[in-house]
């Protein structure tokens, strides 16, 4: 929609504007996304939740398969130091097994 010189700008109503719903790696469509809040609206929280999920997976794998920190580092493409940090947080109860976000 273009305007002529001298005409005031018109606000386009949402129903008259075409939005491309391309989604992201989480969901192919924004309207069907399972996240409570868009990862683009709060990128830090999204990254923290991804880290928590990764940490839970590392801890669960350690418990299930009794892998060493070196083996966990190779399996998850992490440094050994990062694996040690994850395991330390888990031993102090900082990595919960249930999804975060509750009280």
BELVENLIN-V863759 format. One record per pair of residues at least 12 apart in sequence whose C-alpha atoms are under 6 Angstrom apart, sorted by the first residue. I is the first residue (numbers start at 1). J is the second residue. D is the distance in Angstrom with one decimal. If there is no record, write none. Layout:
{{I | J | D} {I | J | D}}
This chain:
{{55 | 86 | 6.0}}
